[in-house]
Amino acid sequence: DMAEPIQQLTRNNSPQERQTIPFTLIQRKEKLGDLLYEKRQYEKAKWACIKMKEKQYEQSICLGFMKLMRYICEQNSSGLYLGITIPIVTIVHTNESQSEMTQAVTVAYYLPEVLQDEPPHPFDSDIIIEEWPSTIVYSR
């Protein structure tokens, strides 16, 4: 099922073609010279998002990512490979009291700069295009 998207990604995704999302570094945490995480601020932008709720957190991330890859690799209204932006963001959801994680996660793909004004529509109705305000992200 993922053979075509993986082949498309392999053909079109050399390291120089990956677009890093522009951000402002707020904090960088290291331990013994190894990067543990960065706290980043991304400016207002459009993202392709999918919310998943599988029994296991890892399943939700994996299935959400696979659906986004299909969108990136031609299953969109432009019929074109959209290009990879990094990182792909995973949002972990918590219960109302924010005391524990729920099974739901959102996996999100930043639309490349050239697509921000008019993003291609996904064929998969589970994927929605959202405009996020300026956002804080922790990256590993």
TORDREN-816771 format. One line per field, with one value per atom (N, C-alpha, C, O): residue number from 1; chain; atom name; x, y, z. Coordinates in nm, 4 decimals. Each point is the difference from the previous one (the first is absolute). Last residue first. Layout:
<pts>
n: c(NUM, ...)
chain: c(A, ...)
atom: c(CA, ...)
X: c(X, ...)
Y: c(Y, ...)
Z: c(Z, ...)
</pts>
This chain:
<pts>
n: c(140, 140, 140, 140, 139, 139, 139, 139, 138, 138, 138, 138, 137, 137, 137, 137, 136, 136, 136, 136, 135, 135, 135, 135, 134, 134, 134, 134, 133, 133, 133, 133, 132, 132, 132, 132, 131, 131, 131, 131, 130, 130, 130, 130, 129, 129, 129, 129, 128, 128, 128, 128, 127, 127, 127, 127, 126, 126, 126, 126, 125, 125, 125, 125, 124, 124, 124, 124, 123, 123, 123, 123, 122, 122, 122, 122, 121, 121, 121, 121, 120, 120, 120, 120, 119, 119, 119, 119, 118, 118, 118, 118, 117, 117, 117, 117, 116, 116, 116, 116, 115, 115, 115, 115, 114, 114, 114, 114, 113, 113, 113, 113, 112, 112, 112, 112, 111, 111, 111, 111, 110, 110, 110, 110, 109, 109, 109, 109, 108, 108, 108, 108, 107, 107, 107, 107, 106, 106, 106, 106, 105, 105, 105, 105, 104, 104, 104, 104, 103, 103, 103, 103, 102, 102, 102, 102, 101, 101, 101, 101, 100, 100, 100, 100, 99, 99, 99, 99, 98, 98, 98, 98, 97, 97, 97, 97, 96, 96, 96, 96, 95, 95, 95, 95, 94, 94, 94, 94, 93, 93, 93, 93, 92, 92, 92, 92, 91, 91, 91, 91, 90, 90, 90, 90, 89, 89, 89, 89, 88, 88, 88, 88, 87, 87, 87, 87, 86, 86, 86, 86, 85, 85, 85, 85, 84, 84, 84, 84, 83, 83, 83, 83, 82, 82, 82, 82, 81, 81, 81, 81, 80, 80, 80, 80, 79, 79, 79, 79, 78, 78, 78, 78, 77, 77, 77, 77, 76, 76, 76, 76, 75, 75, 75, 75, 74, 74, 74, 74, 73, 73, 73, 73, 72, 72, 72, 72, 71, 71, 71, 71, 70, 70, 70, 70, 69, 69, 69, 69, 68, 68, 68, 68, 67, 67, 67, 67, 66, 66, 66, 66, 65, 65, 65, 65, 64, 64, 64, 64, 63, 63, 63, 63, 62, 62, 62, 62, 61, 61, 61, 61, 60, 60, 60, 60, 59, 59, 59, 59, 58, 58, 58, 58, 57, 57, 57, 57, 56, 56, 56, 56, 55, 55, 55, 55, 54, 54, 54, 54, 53, 53, 53, 53, 52, 52, 52, 52, 51, 51, 51, 51, 50, 50, 50, 50, 49, 49, 49, 49, 48, 48, 48, 48, 47, 47, 47, 47, 46, 46, 46, 46, 45, 45, 45, 45, 44, 44, 44, 44, 43, 43, 43, 43, 42, 42, 42, 42, 41, 41, 41, 41, 40, 40, 40, 40, 39, 39, 39, 39, 38, 38, 38, 38, 37, 37, 37, 37, 36, 36, 36, 36, 35, 35, 35, 35, 34, 34, 34, 34, 33, 33, 33, 33, 32, 32, 32, 32, 31, 31, 31, 31, 30, 30, 30, 30, 29, 29, 29, 29, 28, 28, 28, 28, 27, 27, 27, 27, 26, 26, 26, 26, 25, 25, 25, 25, 24, 24, 24, 24, 23, 23, 23, 23, 22, 22, 22, 22, 21, 21, 21, 21, 20, 20, 20, 20, 19, 19, 19, 19, 18, 18, 18, 18, 17, 17, 17, 17, 16, 16, 16, 16, 15, 15, 15, 15, 14, 14, 14, 14, 13, 13, 13, 13, 12, 12, 12, 12, 11, 11, 11, 11, 10, 10, 10, 10, 9, 9, 9, 9, 8, 8, 8, 8, 7, 7, 7, 7, 6, 6, 6, 6, 5, 5, 5, 5, 4, 4, 4, 4, 3, 3, 3, 3, 2, 2, 2, 2, 1, 1, 1, 1)
chain: c(A, A, A, A, A, A, A, A, A, A, A, A, A, A, A, A, A, A, A, A, A, A, A, A, A, A, A, A, A, A, A, A, A, A, A, A, A, A, A, A, A, A, A, A, A, A, A, A, A, A, A, A, A, A, A, A, A, A, A, A, A, A, A, A, A, A, A, A, A, A, A, A, A, A, A, A, A, A, A, A, A, A, A, A, A, A, A, A, A, A, A, A, A, A, A, A, A, A, A, A, A, A, A, A, A, A, A, A, A, A, A, A, A, A, A, A, A, A, A, A, A, A, A, A, A, A, A, A, A, A, A, A, A, A, A, A, A, A, A, A, A, A, A, A, A, A, A, A, A, A, A, A, A, A, A, A, A, A, A, A, A, A, A, A, A, A, A, A, A, A, A, A, A, A, A, A, A, A, A, A, A, A, A, A, A, A, A, A, A, A, A, A, A, A, A, A, A, A, A, A, A, A, A, A, A, A, A, A, A, A, A, A, A, A, A, A, A, A, A, A, A, A, A, A, A, A, A, A, A, A, A, A, A, A, A, A, A, A, A, A, A, A, A, A, A, A, A, A, A, A, A, A, A, A, A, A, A, A, A, A, A, A, A, A, A, A, A, A, A, A, A, A, A, A, A, A, A, A, A, A, A, A, A, A, A, A, A, A, A, A, A, A, A, A, A, A, A, A, A, A, A, A, A, A, A, A, A, A, A, A, A, A, A, A, A, A, A, A, A, A, A, A, A, A, A, A, A, A, A, A, A, A, A, A, A, A, A, A, A, A, A, A, A, A, A, A, A, A, A, A, A, A, A, A, A, A, A, A, A, A, A, A, A, A, A, A, A, A, A, A, A, A, A, A, A, A, A, A, A, A, A, A, A, A, A, A, A, A, A, A, A, A, A, A, A, A, A, A, A, A, A, A, A, A, A, A, A, A, A, A, A, A, A, A, A, A, A, A, A, A, A, A, A, A, A, A, A, A, A, A, A, A, A, A, A, A, A, A, A, A, A, A, A, A, A, A, A, A, A, A, A, A, A, A, A, A, A, A, A, A, A, A, A, A, A, A, A, A, A, A, A, A, A, A, A, A, A, A, A, A, A, A, A, A, A, A, A, A, A, A, A, A, A, A, A, A, A, A, A, A, A, A, A, A, A, A, A, A, A, A, A, A, A, A, A, A, A, A, A, A, A, A, A, A, A, A, A, A, A, A, A, A, A, A, A, A, A, A, A, A, A, A, A, A, A, A, A, A, A, A, A, A, A, A, A, A, A, A, A, A)
atom: c(N, CA, C, O, N, CA, C, O, N, CA, C, O, N, CA, C, O, N, CA, C, O, N, CA, C, O, N, CA, C, O, N, CA, C, O, N, CA, C, O, N, CA, C, O, N, CA, C, O, N, CA, C, O, N, CA, C, O, N, CA, C, O, N, CA, C, O, N, CA, C, O, N, CA, C, O, N, CA, C, O, N, CA, C, O, N, CA, C, O, N, CA, C, O, N, CA, C, O, N, CA, C, O, N, CA, C, O, N, CA, C, O, N, CA, C, O, N, CA, C, O, N, CA, C, O, N, CA, C, O, N, CA, C, O, N, CA, C, O, N, CA, C, O, N, CA, C, O, N, CA, C, O, N, CA, C, O, N, CA, C, O, N, CA, C, O, N, CA, C, O, N, CA, C, O, N, CA, C, O, N, CA, C, O, N, CA, C, O, N, CA, C, O, N, CA, C, O, N, CA, C, O, N, CA, C, O, N, CA, C, O, N, CA, C, O, N, CA, C, O, N, CA, C, O, N, CA, C, O, N, CA, C, O, N, CA, C, O, N, CA, C, O, N, CA, C, O, N, CA, C, O, N, CA, C, O, N, CA, C, O, N, CA, C, O, N, CA, C, O, N, CA, C, O, N, CA, C, O, N, CA, C, O, N, CA, C, O, N, CA, C, O, N, CA, C, O, N, CA, C, O, N, CA, C, O, N, CA, C, O, N, CA, C, O, N, CA, C, O, N, CA, C, O, N, CA, C, O, N, CA, C, O, N, CA, C, O, N, CA, C, O, N, CA, C, O, N, CA, C, O, N, CA, C, O, N, CA, C, O, N, CA, C, O, N, CA, C, O, N, CA, C, O, N, CA, C, O, N, CA, C, O, N, CA, C, O, N, CA, C, O, N, CA, C, O, N, CA, C, O, N, CA, C, O, N, CA, C, O, N, CA, C, O, N, CA, C, O, N, CA, C, O, N, CA, C, O, N, CA, C, O, N, CA, C, O, N, CA, C, O, N, CA, C, O, N, CA, C, O, N, CA, C, O, N, CA, C, O, N, CA, C, O, N, CA, C, O, N, CA, C, O, N, CA, C, O, N, CA, C, O, N, CA, C, O, N, CA, C, O, N, CA, C, O, N, CA, C, O, N, CA, C, O, N, CA, C, O, N, CA, C, O, N, CA, C, O, N, CA, C, O, N, CA, C, O, N, CA, C, O, N, CA, C, O, N, CA, C, O, N, CA, C, O, N, CA, C, O, N, CA, C, O, N, CA, C, O, N, CA, C, O, N, CA, C, O, N, CA, C, O, N, CA, C, O, N, CA, C, O, N, CA, C, O, N, CA, C, O, N, CA, C, O, N, CA, C, O, N, CA, C, O, N, CA, C, O, N, CA, C, O, N, CA, C, O, N, CA, C, O, N, CA, C, O, N, CA, C, O)
X: c(1.3145, 0.1142, 0.0766, 0.0998, -0.4622, 0.0537, 0.1170, 0.0866, -0.5493, 0.1191, 0.0458, -0.0775, -0.2289, 0.0199, 0.1293, 0.1019, -0.4931, 0.1205, 0.0059, -0.0986, -0.1508, -0.0081, 0.1339, 0.1043, -0.4532, 0.1377, -0.0027, -0.0816, -0.3374, 0.0651, 0.1459, 0.0439, -0.3133, 0.0366, 0.0544, 0.0712, -0.4062, 0.0954, 0.0251, -0.0906, -0.0624, -0.0264, 0.1037, 0.1164, -0.3437, 0.0985, -0.0402, -0.1118, 0.0147, -0.0535, 0.1151, 0.1057, -0.2382, 0.1049, -0.0653, -0.0759, -0.1820, 0.0497, 0.1073, 0.0261, -0.2253, -0.0820, 0.0408, -0.0441, 0.3286, -0.0419, -0.0746, 0.0578, 0.1415, -0.1068, -0.0572, -0.1170, 0.3463, 0.0253, -0.1183, -0.1148, 0.2786, -0.0976, 0.0337, 0.0319, 0.3253, -0.0807, -0.0949, 0.0350, 0.1303, 0.0387, -0.0877, -0.1206, 0.2514, -0.1018, 0.0412, 0.0505, 0.2076, -0.1161, -0.1144, -0.1168, 0.5357, -0.0694, -0.1253, -0.1017, 0.4562, -0.1381, -0.0822, -0.1187, 0.5924, -0.0657, -0.1462, -0.0754, 0.3565, -0.0270, -0.0781, -0.0924, 0.0333, 0.1126, -0.0427, -0.1152, -0.1421, -0.0025, 0.1148, 0.0206, -0.0526, 0.0081, 0.0036, 0.0846, -0.2968, 0.1013, -0.0099, -0.1049, -0.0685, -0.0137, 0.1234, 0.1139, -0.4328, 0.1247, -0.0159, -0.1008, -0.1424, -0.0105, 0.1387, 0.0990, -0.3696, 0.1142, -0.0341, -0.0809, -0.1710, -0.0044, 0.1301, 0.0562, -0.1760, 0.0499, 0.0077, 0.0637, 0.0036, -0.1066, 0.0618, 0.1183, 0.1205, -0.0116, -0.1196, -0.0345, 0.0553, 0.0509, -0.0233, -0.0881, -0.0131, 0.0735, 0.0537, 0.0894, -0.3811, 0.1392, 0.0871, 0.1200, -0.6112, 0.0768, 0.1504, 0.0795, -0.3822, -0.0402, 0.0808, 0.0300, 0.2218, -0.1389, -0.0288, 0.0899, 0.2832, -0.0213, -0.1484, -0.0793, 0.4298, -0.1163, -0.0137, 0.0351, 0.3796, -0.0556, -0.1142, 0.0166, 0.2358, -0.0599, -0.0642, -0.0854, 0.4876, -0.0982, -0.0494, 0.0790, 0.1887, -0.0339, -0.1054, -0.0958, 0.5192, -0.1421, -0.0359, 0.0697, 0.3497, -0.0483, -0.1483, -0.0723, 0.2738, 0.0340, 0.0058, 0.0445, -0.2559, 0.0434, 0.0284, -0.0685, 0.0212, 0.0030, 0.0445, 0.0950, -0.3731, 0.1288, -0.0106, -0.1077, -0.2317, 0.0043, 0.1347, 0.0286, -0.2309, 0.0763, 0.0232, 0.0511, -0.4818, 0.1458, 0.0579, -0.0690, -0.4022, 0.0531, 0.1518, 0.0596, -0.4050, 0.0976, 0.0534, 0.0502, -0.3620, -0.0642, 0.0983, -0.0403, 0.1744, -0.0477, -0.0507, 0.0241, 0.2669, -0.1428, -0.0580, -0.0487, 0.5310, -0.0915, -0.1482, -0.0806, 0.4509, 0.0449, -0.1120, -0.0284, -0.0485, 0.1229, 0.0405, 0.0482, -0.4123, -0.0350, 0.1214, -0.0108, 0.0813, -0.0792, -0.0400, 0.0037, 0.2139, 0.0926, -0.0751, 0.0479, -0.2965, 0.0598, 0.0964, 0.0066, -0.1920, -0.1043, 0.0542, -0.0295, 0.3147, -0.0202, -0.1068, 0.0160, 0.0602, 0.1120, -0.0180, 0.0251, -0.3358, -0.0153, 0.1088, -0.0273, 0.0596, -0.1092, -0.0242, -0.0250, 0.3523, 0.0379, -0.1087, 0.0292, -0.1163, 0.1025, 0.0336, 0.0060, -0.2997, -0.0629, 0.0988, -0.0333, 0.1922, -0.0821, -0.0633, -0.0035, 0.2410, 0.0910, -0.0753, 0.0396, -0.2832, 0.0513, 0.0863, -0.0150, -0.3633, 0.1337, 0.0432, -0.0242, -0.4092, 0.0188, 0.1359, 0.0123, -0.2041, 0.0138, 0.0227, 0.0165, -0.1410, -0.0271, -0.0028, -0.1067, 0.2486, -0.0138, -0.0238, 0.0466, -0.0422, -0.0143, -0.0308, -0.0920, 0.3459, -0.0895, -0.0001, 0.1052, 0.0554, -0.0084, -0.0949, -0.0982, 0.4082, -0.0907, 0.0024, 0.1064, -0.0012, 0.0464, -0.1061, -0.1195, 0.2837, -0.0974, 0.0673, 0.1131, 0.0196, 0.0158, -0.1095, -0.0741, 0.3460, -0.1308, 0.0197, 0.0728, 0.3626, -0.0943, -0.1306, -0.0085, 0.3532, -0.0311, -0.1030, -0.0905, 0.4708, -0.1232, -0.0113, 0.0874, 0.1762, -0.0014, -0.1327, -0.1034, 0.4582, -0.1298, 0.0028, 0.0839, 0.2027, -0.0030, -0.1426, -0.0949, 0.4084, -0.1141, 0.0253, 0.0881, 0.2584, -0.1187, -0.1253, -0.0833, 0.6336, -0.1231, -0.1161, -0.0277, 0.5580, -0.1048, -0.1250, -0.0399, 0.4416, 0.0245, -0.1021, 0.0060, -0.0477, 0.1297, 0.0269, 0.0538, -0.5054, 0.0569, 0.1256, -0.0050, -0.3694, 0.1002, 0.0424, -0.0119, -0.3843, 0.0396, 0.0938, -0.0346, -0.1758, 0.0664, 0.0505, 0.0741, -0.4490, 0.0817, 0.0579, -0.0613, -0.1609, -0.0280, 0.0917, 0.0529, -0.0591, 0.0410, -0.0213, 0.0518, -0.3178, 0.0861, 0.0322, -0.0904, -0.0474, -0.0367, 0.0977, 0.1088, -0.2786, 0.0659, -0.0502, -0.1201, 0.1552, -0.0989, 0.0713, 0.0754, 0.1553, -0.0128, -0.0970, 0.0103, 0.0342, -0.0112, -0.0167, -0.0961, 0.3230, -0.0821, 0.0001, 0.1060, 0.1565, -0.1376, -0.0933, -0.1172, 0.5890, -0.0079, -0.1418, -0.0275, 0.1299, 0.0060, -0.0117, -0.0578, -0.1864, 0.1392, 0.0087, -0.0846, -0.3256, 0.0331, 0.1472, 0.0369, -0.3261, -0.0060, 0.0529, -0.0162, -0.0036, 0.0418, 0.0173, 0.0911, -0.2579, 0.1382, 0.0522, 0.1128, -0.5692, 0.0835, 0.1472, 0.0813, -0.3914, -0.0041, 0.0914, 0.0765, -0.1374, 0.0801, 0.0066, 0.1058, -0.3852, 0.1397, 0.0918, 0.1050, -0.5768, 0.0501, 0.1466, 0.0737, -0.2659, 0.0107, 0.0456, 0.0921, -0.1696, 0.1111, 0.0172, 0.1115, -0.4428, 0.0882, 0.1131, 0.0858, -0.4066, -0.0822, 0.0864, -0.0375)
Y: c(1.7072, -0.0851, -0.0380, -0.0714, 0.4936, -0.0866, -0.0808, 0.0522, 0.2736, -0.0634, -0.1038, -0.0866, 0.5585, -0.1423, -0.0450, 0.0689, 0.3700, -0.0503, -0.1516, -0.0701, 0.4755, -0.1209, -0.0360, 0.0140, 0.3713, -0.0198, -0.1090, 0.0060, -0.0738, 0.1249, -0.0291, -0.1147, -0.1810, 0.0084, 0.1382, 0.0579, -0.3015, 0.1089, 0.0127, 0.0315, -0.4797, 0.0953, 0.1114, -0.0224, -0.4240, 0.1079, 0.1027, 0.0517, -0.6061, 0.1360, 0.0998, -0.0213, -0.5434, 0.1024, 0.1360, 0.0215, -0.4147, 0.0077, 0.1073, 0.0455, -0.1715, 0.0954, 0.0084, 0.0903, -0.2026, -0.0668, 0.1009, 0.0996, 0.0479, -0.0917, -0.0715, -0.0382, 0.5427, -0.1437, -0.0808, 0.0424, 0.4560, -0.0680, -0.1485, -0.0619, 0.4808, -0.1003, -0.0687, -0.0218, 0.5294, -0.1402, -0.0943, 0.0218, 0.5048, -0.0871, -0.1464, -0.0592, 0.4033, 0.0806, -0.0858, 0.0293, -0.2348, 0.0615, 0.0779, -0.0048, -0.2431, -0.0489, 0.0686, -0.0291, 0.1087, 0.0252, -0.0426, 0.0406, -0.1250, 0.1433, 0.0265, 0.0813, -0.5669, 0.0808, 0.1435, 0.0256, -0.3088, 0.0130, 0.0894, 0.1077, -0.4339, 0.1403, 0.0075, -0.0620, -0.3319, 0.0270, 0.1469, 0.0463, -0.4035, 0.1182, 0.0219, -0.0216, -0.3182, 0.0012, 0.1109, 0.0063, -0.1414, 0.0680, -0.0032, 0.0346, -0.3647, 0.0833, 0.0688, -0.0492, -0.2653, 0.0824, 0.0774, 0.0553, -0.3348, -0.0788, 0.0832, -0.0411, 0.2829, -0.0803, -0.0810, 0.0148, 0.1883, 0.0016, -0.0835, -0.0985, 0.3585, -0.1179, 0.0133, 0.0728, 0.2797, -0.0857, -0.1268, -0.0650, 0.4692, -0.0060, -0.0850, 0.0241, 0.0537, 0.0505, 0.0039, 0.0398, -0.2086, 0.1369, 0.0590, 0.1194, -0.4957, 0.0094, 0.1436, 0.0841, -0.1469, -0.0400, 0.0083, 0.0571, -0.1136, 0.0598, -0.0545, -0.1148, 0.1987, -0.0944, 0.0699, 0.1117, -0.0394, 0.0654, -0.1075, -0.0756, 0.1110, -0.0843, 0.0739, 0.0405, 0.0901, 0.0270, -0.0989, -0.0314, 0.0576, -0.0332, 0.0088, -0.0576, 0.3580, -0.1317, -0.0185, 0.0972, 0.0523, -0.0642, 0.1037, 0.1128, -0.2291, 0.1017, -0.0715, -0.0960, -0.0602, -0.0262, 0.1252, 0.0683, -0.1432, 0.0250, -0.0189, 0.0128, -0.0850, 0.1315, 0.0345, 0.1171, -0.4162, -0.0219, 0.1367, 0.0898, -0.1364, 0.0104, -0.0413, 0.0020, 0.0669, -0.1211, -0.0058, -0.0838, 0.4115, 0.0396, -0.1217, 0.0133, -0.0593, 0.0608, 0.0469, 0.0178, -0.4346, 0.1346, 0.0625, -0.0530, -0.3573, -0.0166, 0.1314, 0.0110, -0.0650, 0.0074, -0.0209, 0.0277, -0.0349, -0.0718, -0.0165, -0.1119, 0.3271, 0.0624, -0.0588, 0.0722, -0.2691, 0.1370, 0.0685, 0.0629, -0.4807, -0.0158, 0.1375, 0.0226, -0.0327, -0.0298, -0.0193, 0.0423, 0.0162, 0.1258, -0.0245, 0.0805, -0.4583, 0.0730, 0.1335, 0.0391, -0.2950, -0.0654, 0.0724, 0.0169, 0.1312, 0.0333, -0.0624, 0.0653, -0.1794, 0.1403, 0.0430, 0.0684, -0.4978, 0.0065, 0.1429, 0.0224, -0.0845, -0.0690, 0.0103, 0.0340, 0.1377, 0.0798, -0.0619, 0.0702, -0.3103, 0.1242, 0.0846, 0.0525, -0.4396, -0.0335, 0.1261, 0.0185, 0.0181, -0.0186, -0.0339, 0.0433, -0.0110, 0.1303, -0.0121, 0.0780, -0.4438, 0.0351, 0.1314, 0.0259, -0.1795, -0.0535, 0.0368, 0.0247, 0.3138, -0.1447, -0.0463, 0.0819, 0.3725, -0.0512, -0.1525, -0.0613, 0.5633, -0.1454, -0.0423, 0.0642, 0.3917, -0.0439, -0.1492, -0.0453, 0.4139, -0.1140, -0.0418, -0.0139, 0.4563, -0.0682, -0.1185, -0.0001, 0.4113, -0.1116, -0.0874, -0.0440, 0.5905, -0.1358, -0.0983, 0.0271, 0.5418, -0.1056, -0.1364, -0.0202, 0.4926, -0.0720, -0.1034, -0.0292, 0.4226, -0.0382, -0.0649, 0.0516, -0.0851, 0.1084, -0.0564, -0.1181, -0.1258, 0.0074, 0.1108, 0.0170, -0.1570, 0.0715, 0.0062, 0.0525, -0.4052, 0.0867, 0.0733, -0.0471, -0.2737, 0.0669, 0.1064, 0.0900, -0.5722, 0.1443, 0.0481, -0.0683, -0.3844, 0.0582, 0.1478, 0.0617, -0.3817, -0.0695, 0.0506, -0.0795, 0.0572, 0.0781, -0.0853, -0.1072, 0.0545, -0.0548, 0.0862, 0.0398, 0.0356, 0.0294, -0.0548, 0.0310, -0.0787, -0.0561, 0.0156, -0.0905, 0.2383, -0.0726, -0.0691, -0.0834, 0.5169, -0.1013, -0.0688, 0.0558, 0.3033, -0.0776, -0.1113, -0.0837, 0.5930, -0.1229, -0.0723, 0.0575, 0.3673, -0.0675, -0.1263, -0.0634, 0.3882, 0.0608, -0.0593, 0.0722, -0.0013, -0.0852, 0.0746, 0.1100, -0.0624, 0.0742, -0.0924, -0.0534, -0.0771, 0.0137, 0.0911, 0.0294, -0.2861, 0.1141, 0.0159, -0.0075, -0.4639, 0.1017, 0.1168, -0.0211, -0.3040, 0.0160, 0.1142, 0.1068, -0.4391, 0.1381, 0.0008, -0.0558, -0.2918, 0.0099, 0.1439, 0.0597, -0.2223, 0.0339, 0.0071, 0.0342, -0.1631, 0.1412, 0.0429, 0.1197, -0.5838, 0.0906, 0.1478, 0.0766, -0.4178, 0.0073, 0.1049, 0.0891, -0.3121, 0.0570, -0.0129, -0.0695, -0.1060, 0.1459, 0.0624, 0.1204, -0.6068, 0.0660, 0.1504, 0.0593, -0.3133, -0.0372, 0.0703, 0.0492, -0.0004, 0.0686, -0.0261, 0.0921, -0.3274, 0.1422, 0.0789, 0.0853, -0.5402, 0.0169, 0.1471, 0.0494, -0.1522, -0.0179, 0.0150, 0.0634, -0.0475, 0.1175, -0.0127, 0.0984, -0.4806, 0.1168, 0.1255, 0.0669, -0.4667, -0.0150, 0.1234, 0.0504, -0.1701, 0.1167, -0.0048, 0.0882, -0.4394, 0.1202, 0.1262, 0.1016)
Z: c(1.8867, 0.0378, -0.1230, 0.0091, 0.1612, -0.1037, 0.0538, 0.0703, 0.0643, 0.0567, -0.1007, -0.0406, -0.0214, -0.0251, 0.0688, -0.0035, -0.0433, 0.0668, -0.0206, 0.0227, -0.3376, 0.0813, 0.0623, -0.0638, -0.2209, 0.0451, 0.1069, 0.0920, -0.3530, 0.0420, 0.0320, -0.0078, -0.3533, 0.1411, 0.0299, -0.0821, -0.2952, 0.0179, 0.1490, 0.0772, -0.3791, 0.1068, -0.0052, -0.0332, -0.2578, -0.0063, 0.1046, -0.0019, -0.0063, -0.0134, -0.0051, 0.0595, -0.1157, 0.0041, -0.0200, -0.0945, 0.0653, 0.1380, 0.0166, 0.1113, -0.5369, 0.0773, 0.1475, 0.0711, -0.5324, 0.1235, 0.0875, 0.0433, -0.4382, -0.0408, 0.1217, 0.0001, 0.0169, 0.0132, -0.0520, 0.0129, -0.1862, 0.0843, 0.0078, -0.1016, 0.0278, -0.0705, 0.0984, 0.1160, -0.0225, 0.0183, -0.0822, -0.0111, 0.0024, -0.0585, 0.0135, -0.0955, 0.3096, -0.0417, -0.0535, 0.0256, 0.1115, 0.1137, -0.0428, 0.0691, -0.3311, 0.0061, 0.1098, 0.0151, -0.0999, -0.1282, -0.0009, -0.0885, 0.4777, -0.0220, -0.1280, 0.0000, 0.2196, -0.0485, -0.0329, -0.0349, 0.4096, -0.1460, -0.0459, 0.0560, 0.3834, -0.0394, -0.1523, -0.0645, 0.3815, -0.1033, -0.0392, -0.0448, 0.4814, -0.0848, -0.0878, 0.0414, 0.3190, -0.0756, -0.1036, -0.0703, 0.5665, -0.1287, -0.0626, 0.0643, 0.3188, -0.0384, -0.1316, -0.0786, 0.5132, -0.1208, -0.0198, 0.0945, 0.2875, -0.1132, -0.1275, -0.0970, 0.5729, -0.0591, -0.1142, -0.0306, 0.5017, -0.1455, -0.0424, 0.0652, 0.4191, -0.0716, -0.1494, -0.0456, 0.3568, 0.0918, -0.0660, 0.0543, -0.1898, -0.0455, 0.0910, 0.0126, -0.0222, 0.1139, -0.0296, 0.0851, -0.4168, 0.0346, 0.1154, -0.0003, -0.2773, 0.0448, 0.0459, 0.0017, -0.3793, 0.1388, 0.0334, -0.0748, -0.3936, 0.0657, 0.1419, 0.0273, -0.4103, 0.0956, 0.0727, 0.0491, -0.5435, 0.1156, 0.0864, -0.0461, -0.3547, 0.0669, 0.1233, 0.0853, -0.5873, 0.1397, 0.0499, -0.0706, -0.3042, 0.0036, 0.1485, 0.0836, -0.2443, 0.0405, -0.0308, -0.0224, -0.3413, 0.1264, 0.1108, -0.0211, -0.5120, 0.0941, 0.1310, 0.0354, -0.5873, 0.1434, 0.0756, -0.0382, -0.4569, 0.0644, 0.1505, 0.0583, -0.4232, 0.0633, 0.0617, 0.0247, -0.4614, 0.1220, 0.0628, -0.0669, -0.2533, 0.0017, 0.1347, 0.1019, -0.2540, -0.0610, 0.0006, -0.0676, 0.2439, -0.1015, -0.0751, -0.1116, 0.4791, -0.1171, -0.1069, -0.1150, 0.4277, 0.0292, -0.1290, -0.1085, 0.2213, 0.0237, 0.0521, 0.1125, -0.2205, -0.1144, 0.0283, -0.0888, 0.4360, -0.1204, -0.1018, -0.0429, 0.4663, -0.0491, -0.1349, -0.0874, 0.3101, -0.0414, -0.0619, -0.1052, 0.2974, -0.1231, -0.0549, -0.1209, 0.5352, -0.1096, -0.1315, -0.1052, 0.5033, -0.0458, -0.1158, -0.0929, 0.2968, -0.0725, -0.0523, -0.1129, 0.3859, -0.1302, -0.0823, -0.1209, 0.5634, -0.0875, -0.1379, -0.1013, 0.4342, -0.0390, -0.0968, -0.0986, 0.2881, -0.0975, -0.0480, -0.1185, 0.4577, -0.1231, -0.1066, -0.1147, 0.5498, -0.0682, -0.1351, -0.1010, 0.3758, -0.0449, -0.0785, -0.1062, 0.3174, -0.1171, -0.0580, -0.1217, 0.5274, -0.1133, -0.1285, -0.1082, 0.5173, -0.0412, -0.1253, -0.0941, 0.1970, 0.0459, -0.0632, -0.1179, 0.0268, 0.1357, 0.0578, 0.1199, -0.4781, 0.0006, 0.1439, 0.0904, -0.3590, 0.1344, -0.0061, -0.0009, -0.2925, 0.0057, 0.1444, 0.0941, -0.4583, 0.1392, -0.0013, -0.0681, -0.2832, 0.0139, 0.1461, 0.0624, -0.4247, 0.1296, -0.0066, -0.0742, -0.2021, -0.0291, 0.1245, 0.0435, -0.0615, 0.0240, -0.0480, 0.0115, -0.0291, -0.0295, 0.0105, -0.0443, 0.3261, -0.1267, -0.0156, 0.0938, 0.2608, -0.0550, -0.1374, -0.0848, 0.3726, -0.0293, -0.0567, -0.0339, 0.3891, -0.1426, -0.0198, 0.0816, 0.3161, -0.0331, -0.1519, -0.0690, 0.4480, -0.1182, -0.0123, 0.0472, 0.2807, 0.0072, -0.1102, 0.0007, 0.0523, -0.0239, 0.0170, -0.0384, 0.2315, -0.0706, -0.0256, 0.0601, 0.0672, 0.0509, -0.0704, -0.0435, -0.0898, -0.0025, 0.0514, -0.0537, 0.1954, -0.0871, 0.0105, 0.1094, 0.1574, -0.1405, -0.0975, -0.1190, 0.5993, -0.0380, -0.1498, -0.0639, 0.1278, 0.1126, -0.0484, -0.0904, -0.0585, -0.0294, 0.1290, 0.1091, -0.3423, 0.1175, -0.0425, -0.0833, -0.0876, -0.0452, 0.1245, 0.0797, -0.2446, 0.0997, -0.0600, -0.0858, -0.1856, 0.1301, 0.1062, 0.0846, -0.6525, 0.1107, 0.1312, 0.0195, -0.4955, 0.0903, 0.1166, 0.0643, -0.6018, 0.1403, 0.0720, -0.0495, -0.4645, 0.0650, 0.1439, 0.0259, -0.2894, 0.0333, 0.0685, 0.0949, -0.4562, 0.1440, 0.0258, -0.0604, -0.3747, 0.0455, 0.1513, 0.0530, -0.4367, 0.1200, 0.0475, 0.0187, -0.3896, -0.0370, 0.1200, -0.0152, 0.0303, -0.0356, -0.0380, -0.0074, 0.1160, 0.1143, -0.0354, 0.0771, -0.3953, 0.0407, 0.1111, 0.0070, -0.2470, 0.1297, 0.0348, 0.0947, -0.4787, 0.0054, 0.1276, 0.0199, -0.1257, -0.1247, 0.0183, -0.0577, 0.4190, -0.0259, -0.1248, -0.0018, 0.1115, 0.0974, -0.0264, 0.0068, -0.2632, -0.0346, 0.0926, -0.0451, 0.1388, -0.1212, -0.0400, -0.0389, 0.3967, 0.0400, -0.1209, 0.0099, -0.0828, 0.0731, 0.0400, -0.0065, -0.2071, -0.0889, 0.0745, -0.0469, 0.3032, -0.0943, -0.0881, -0.0136, 0.3767, 0.0079, -0.1024, -0.0004, 0.0290, 0.0000, 0.0000, -0.0586)
</pts>
